[in-house]
Amino acid sequence: MDLKSRKRLSILILLVLMPVYVIVAVSLMNWLDGQFGRQPIWVEVVIYLLLGILWAMPFKRVFRGVGKGE
């Protein structure tokens, strides 16, 4: 994939897919809160950290080298 198409795809990911992922992650946390009650703060921090890292894994190749010049 050339640099121009990777830049376009990364913008699409950040502007469209990232907000959708945030909504899904917060909905998941709200569902967990409703099902099991409020978790200790350290458990919530670990879950949010894992969700924050998890979203980037499939797109690592797209974002690599996007900030560099041609």
Secondary structure, 3 states (H helix, E strand, C coil): CCHHHHHHHHHHHHHHHHHHHHHHHHHHHHHHHHHHCCCCHHHHHHHHHHHHHHCCHHHHHHHCCCCCCC
